[in-house]
Amino acid sequence: MDNSFQKFFVVAKGLLCASAMVMLAGCRAAPAPDAGFLSQPELLAKSEDLPFDDFWVHPDANLASYTKVYVAPVDTQHLLKQSWWDKVNITFDEQGSVDKLAGIFQKDMGNSFKEYDTKKYTVVDQPDDETLIVELALVEVVPTKIWLNTVTEVFVGGLDQGTTAFEGRLRDGKTKAVISEFKDREFGQMSIASVADLEWYAHSRHTLGGWADDLPEVLNRKPGEKLSKMSTVTLRPW
């Protein structure tokens, strides 16, 4: 391949990838159906000002008042049934991979609260009466289709980034009452070239980190403040 053709190939690929990213940047994953983890899913409503698909908070709850947070082990027993296309993956020990992601999600969430405001939040190992209890469930983890992206990466970049969905609820440490519930589903973020396109669960790990960053922001949102949803594209190459 001569030098001029190489340059043409690189430019053409860049233009194709950029065009695809522009067209798909506004495409978001459809909200996931109820997976059975939430206590009162019928109370959730679409949230335009929050980074999650659906959200509910008890009218008497003051989510910003808590200074102690306990993040419970993440549930993986409410996974939604996958479609035939979602199952077209060659992976090993999928349940083990989901359980590993659950551990990452729990750790990321705890770290996010610590980093959000080191003077406000204390993440505890056991909840007491003054603690906000965070309960989370991974309800969908569709791996990236490496076999597809391996073929398309050379020409237009990765075409499949998988999907990830979660459900969450908050409990008051004293009453143990559920005071808020929420859920979200996201595609993996698109990029012109990303190592994550060639890994089964890298996009899911990035999504979990995004949700972990979002929750403290939601709890401390000022009245009328609009929080952005997770971006569908990224310049991150990994």
C-alpha positions in Angstrom: 0.0 0.0 0.0 1.7 3.2 -1.1 1.9 6.3 1.1 -0.8 8.3 -0.8 -3.3 5.5 -0.5 -2.6 5.0 3.2 -3.3 8.7 3.8 -6.5 8.5 1.8 -7.6 5.4 3.7 -6.9 7.0 7.1 -8.8 10.2 6.1 -11.7 8.2 4.6 -12.0 6.1 7.8 -11.9 9.2 10.0 -14.7 10.8 8.0 -16.8 7.7 8.0 -16.4 7.3 11.8 -17.1 10.9 12.5 -20.2 10.8 10.4 -21.4 7.7 12.2 -20.7 9.3 15.6 -22.7 12.4 14.6 -25.6 10.4 13.4 -25.7 8.1 16.5 -24.7 10.7 19.1 -28.4 11.4 19.8 -29.4 7.7 19.9 -30.0 6.5 23.4 -30.8 3.0 24.7 -34.5 2.5 25.3 -35.4 2.3 29.0 -35.2 -1.2 30.3 -38.4 -3.1 31.4 -38.9 -3.6 35.1 -36.6 -6.4 36.3 -38.2 -7.0 39.6 -35.7 -5.4 41.9 -37.5 -2.2 42.7 -40.1 -2.1 45.4 -42.5 0.4 43.8 -41.7 0.6 40.0 -45.1 2.0 39.3 -44.1 5.3 41.0 -41.1 6.0 38.8 -41.5 8.7 36.1 -39.4 9.7 33.2 -36.8 12.2 34.3 -35.8 15.0 31.9 -33.6 16.8 34.3 -31.7 13.8 35.8 -29.1 11.4 34.3 -31.3 8.4 34.8 -34.2 7.2 32.6 -36.8 7.0 35.5 -36.8 8.4 39.0 -38.9 8.7 42.1 -38.3 10.2 45.5 -40.6 10.3 48.5 -42.0 13.9 48.9 -40.9 14.1 52.5 -37.3 12.8 51.8 -34.3 15.1 52.0 -31.7 13.2 50.1 -29.0 15.9 50.6 -29.3 15.7 54.4 -27.4 12.5 54.8 -23.7 12.5 55.7 -23.2 8.7 56.1 -23.5 6.3 53.2 -23.6 2.6 53.1 -23.3 0.9 49.7 -24.8 -2.6 49.8 -23.4 -5.5 47.7 -24.7 -5.1 44.2 -27.5 -7.6 43.3 -27.1 -9.7 40.1 -30.1 -12.0 40.6 -32.5 -9.9 38.5 -30.9 -10.0 35.1 -33.3 -9.5 32.2 -33.7 -12.1 29.5 -31.6 -11.4 26.5 -32.7 -11.4 22.9 -31.1 -13.8 20.4 -28.9 -11.0 19.1 -27.7 -10.1 22.6 -26.7 -13.7 23.0 -24.6 -13.7 19.9 -21.4 -13.5 21.9 -18.5 -15.9 22.6 -17.8 -15.3 26.3 -16.7 -17.5 29.1 -18.4 -17.6 32.6 -20.8 -14.8 31.9 -22.3 -14.9 35.4 -18.8 -14.7 36.9 -18.1 -11.7 34.7 -21.4 -10.0 35.9 -20.6 -10.7 39.5 -17.1 -9.1 39.0 -18.8 -6.0 37.5 -21.1 -5.9 40.5 -18.1 -5.7 42.8 -16.6 -2.9 40.7 -19.9 -1.0 40.8 -20.1 -1.2 44.6 -16.5 0.0 44.9 -16.9 2.8 42.4 -20.1 4.0 44.1 -18.4 4.2 47.5 -15.4 6.0 46.1 -17.6 8.4 44.2 -19.3 9.5 47.5 -15.9 9.9 49.2 -14.5 12.0 46.3 -17.7 14.1 45.8 -17.3 15.9 49.1 -14.6 14.6 51.5 -15.9 16.9 54.3 -19.5 15.8 54.0 -19.6 12.1 53.2 -18.4 9.2 55.3 -18.8 5.8 53.6 -19.4 3.2 56.3 -19.2 -0.6 56.4 -22.3 -1.0 58.5 -25.4 1.3 58.4 -26.8 3.0 61.5 -29.8 5.2 62.1 -28.1 8.2 60.4 -27.1 6.4 57.3 -28.4 6.5 53.7 -28.4 2.9 52.4 -27.7 2.5 48.7 -29.0 -0.7 47.1 -28.2 -1.4 43.5 -28.8 -4.2 41.0 -27.3 -4.9 37.7 -30.2 -6.0 35.5 -28.6 -6.1 32.1 -25.1 -6.6 30.9 -24.8 -7.3 27.1 -21.1 -7.7 26.2 -19.5 -5.9 23.3 -19.5 -8.0 20.2 -15.7 -8.3 19.7 -16.1 -10.5 16.7 -18.1 -7.8 14.9 -15.9 -5.0 15.9 -12.8 -6.9 14.9 -14.1 -6.9 11.3 -15.4 -3.3 11.3 -12.7 -1.5 13.3 -10.4 -1.2 10.3 -13.0 0.4 8.1 -15.4 2.4 10.3 -14.6 1.7 13.9 -16.5 -0.5 16.3 -20.2 -0.8 15.6 -21.3 -2.6 18.8 -20.6 -1.3 22.3 -23.1 -3.5 24.2 -25.7 -2.2 26.8 -25.8 -2.1 30.5 -28.7 -1.4 32.8 -29.2 -1.0 36.5 -32.0 -0.4 39.1 -31.4 1.3 42.4 -33.1 2.3 45.6 -32.3 4.3 48.7 -33.4 3.5 52.2 -33.4 5.5 55.4 -31.1 3.9 57.9 -33.4 4.4 60.8 -36.8 3.4 59.4 -35.4 1.1 56.6 -38.1 2.7 54.4 -37.5 3.1 50.7 -37.3 6.8 50.0 -36.2 6.8 46.4 -35.9 4.5 43.4 -34.4 4.9 40.0 -33.1 3.1 36.9 -31.2 3.6 33.8 -29.9 1.8 30.7 -27.1 2.9 28.5 -25.2 1.9 25.3 -21.5 1.8 25.6 -20.0 5.1 24.4 -19.0 5.4 20.8 -15.5 6.5 19.7 -13.5 6.7 16.5 -11.1 4.2 17.8 -11.2 2.4 21.2 -9.5 -0.5 22.8 -12.8 -1.0 24.7 -14.5 -2.1 21.4 -12.3 -5.2 21.5 -13.0 -6.1 25.1 -16.1 -7.9 26.3 -17.0 -5.7 29.3 -14.9 -2.6 29.1 -17.8 -0.4 28.0 -19.9 -1.7 30.9 -17.1 -0.8 33.3 -17.1 2.8 31.9 -20.9 3.0 32.2 -20.8 1.8 35.9 -18.3 4.5 36.6 -20.5 7.1 35.0 -23.5 6.1 37.2 -21.3 6.1 40.3 -20.4 9.7 39.5 -24.0 10.6 38.8 -25.7 9.5 42.1 -24.0 12.0 44.5 -24.8 14.7 42.0 -28.5 13.7 42.0 -28.7 13.6 45.8 -27.3 17.1 46.1 -29.1 18.7 43.1 -30.4 22.2 43.7 -34.1 22.9 42.9 -34.5 23.4 39.2 -30.9 22.3 38.4 -30.6 20.1 35.3 -28.1 17.3 35.3 -26.8 16.0 32.0 -27.3 12.5 30.9 -24.3 10.3 30.2 -22.7 11.2 26.9 -23.2 8.7 24.1 -19.7 9.4 22.6 -16.2 9.7 23.9 -12.7 10.6 22.7 -11.2 8.1 25.2 -9.2 5.5 23.3 -9.6 2.8 26.0 
